[in-house]
Amino acid sequence: MLVLVLTLAGGAALLAVLVHQRAIDISPVWNPWAPLAVADPPNLLTRYKLARLDRDPAECMAVLAGATVRFTPVPDRDAGNGCGLTNAVRIEATSAQVGAPFMLACRSAVSLAMWETHGLQPAARRHFGKPVARIEHYGSYACRNVYGGEGDRRSQHATADALDVAAFVLDGGHRVRVRDGWSDKGADAAFLREAHGQACRFFDAVLGPDYNAAHRDHFHLDRGSYRACR
């Protein structure tokens, strides 16, 4: 077993040297050391590259700058008691209008852009033949605990790593609300369920109406320390 581990480690190190020295050519999409590009089709390296942005604020901002997102960086803020902003942005629009601007940590903003590009908008076109023009949300940053309880742990909202999405308005005006459409039998439900499932590819926790009553009217999307798709 030890021999196998050492062999794999040696092979990975050799590959890294060859790639960095341009002795072999690997497409950036499949190069684990190449920056993430939001427009590139997701693959087995996507989650690794997303996780790498947690440790590299400058790279995260560069990746977000290449996405269809209108944003402004906001200063870091330590609000105390586990709340605050680090490497966060104020989002004014994405591939859709968003109503009131909201703040997200850069890593979560990149996940949002990936979801919209490769999950949400393709799902809207499949089910309705038109894109999402506006996303309606309940906000992102809030210094609070999970469910607002005093004895609970801090929510991912407390660090702007979560966004609550309530509805989608399609080009042409059709409005798909999570609360009303989730249990429908038609295109609205099919679209919402696909959008929810696709979000799980890019966020760490995605919670919806099937999770509990508190999420009956929205999708909770976050980047955090645990994985859940419910």
C-alpha positions, -999 to 999 in steps of 0.1 A, spaced: 0 0 0 28 24 9 45 17 -24 13 25 -43 9 58 -24 45 68 -30 42 59 -67 10 80 -71 26 109 -53 57 107 -74 36 105 -106 16 136 -95 47 155 -88 63 146 -121 31 156 -139 31 190 -121 67 196 -132 60 187 -168 29 209 -170 46 239 -154 76 235 -177 52 232 -207 67 198 -216 32 185 -221 1 204 -231 -31 201 -211 -62 220 -217 -69 246 -190 -102 228 -184 -84 197 -173 -53 213 -158 -57 213 -120 -33 242 -117 -51 264 -142 -75 290 -129 -112 283 -129 -132 299 -157 -169 302 -151 -177 298 -188 -159 264 -191 -180 233 -189 -179 218 -153 -159 186 -149 -143 165 -121 -119 193 -113 -146 220 -108 -152 215 -71 -115 214 -64 -110 247 -82 -139 262 -64 -124 251 -31 -90 266 -40 -107 300 -42 -112 299 -5 -75 302 0 -67 327 -28 -88 359 -25 -70 375 -55 -77 346 -78 -113 345 -66 -118 381 -76 -101 375 -110 -124 345 -117 -155 365 -107 -144 394 -130 -146 369 -159 -182 360 -151 -214 377 -161 -218 395 -128 -219 432 -121 -203 437 -87 -183 460 -65 -158 447 -39 -166 457 -3 -141 463 25 -135 434 49 -155 439 81 -152 421 115 -185 425 132 -175 402 161 -192 371 174 -186 351 142 -201 378 119 -185 398 92 -173 401 56 -141 388 41 -133 392 4 -169 400 -3 -187 418 -31 -219 438 -36 -238 422 -65 -260 445 -85 -268 420 -114 -258 386 -126 -270 370 -159 -304 382 -146 -316 412 -127 -316 407 -89 -337 435 -75 -321 448 -44 -283 444 -45 -269 419 -20 -235 410 -6 -218 377 -10 -184 364 -2 -164 361 -34 -163 323 -33 -201 321 -30 -205 347 -58 -185 324 -81 -207 295 -72 -237 316 -80 -223 325 -114 -214 288 -121 -250 277 -111 -266 303 -133 -244 296 -163 -244 258 -162 -276 250 -143 -303 276 -139 -303 293 -173 -301 260 -193 -329 246 -172 -351 276 -179 -345 273 -216 -352 235 -215 -385 239 -197 -398 272 -210 -377 281 -241 -366 313 -225 -341 325 -199 -345 338 -164 -346 376 -165 -349 383 -128 -341 364 -96 -361 373 -65 -343 368 -32 -347 372 6 -312 385 10 -278 372 19 -257 388 47 -273 388 82 -255 385 115 -276 357 130 -277 321 140 -293 292 121 -331 298 122 -324 329 144 -322 308 175 -301 320 204 -285 286 211 -278 276 175 -246 278 156 -239 308 133 -256 307 100 -236 310 67 -255 342 63 -234 357 91 -204 357 68 -223 365 35 -217 329 23 -255 322 18 -283 335 -4 -320 327 -1 -338 326 -35 -376 329 -35 -386 331 -72 -375 334 -108 -391 356 -134 -386 345 -170 -381 367 -200 -417 376 -209 -429 379 -173 -438 344 -162 -430 341 -124 -420 308 -109 -422 309 -71 -406 282 -49 -435 283 -25 -462 278 -52 -444 258 -78 -425 232 -60 -454 208 -55 -470 216 -89 -472 189 -116 -462 210 -145 -432 228 -160 -428 251 -130 -421 222 -106 -399 204 -131 -378 236 -136 -376 242 -98 -365 207 -91 -338 208 -118 -326 242 -107 -323 229 -71 -304 198 -81 -281 218 -103 -273 241 -75 -259 212 -55 -231 209 -81 -217 243 -71 -228 250 -36 -220 231 -4 -255 232 11 -287 236 -9 -319 234 11 -355 237 -2 -391 228 6 -383 191 10 -359 199 38 -383 215 64 -411 240 67 -386 269 72 -375 265 36 -410 260 21 -408 292 2 -371 295 -9 -339 278 -18 -310 283 7 -277 282 -12 -245 284 7 -207 277 7 -199 262 41 -183 235 61 -208 207 54 -225 192 23 -263 189 20 -286 186 -10 -322 184 4 
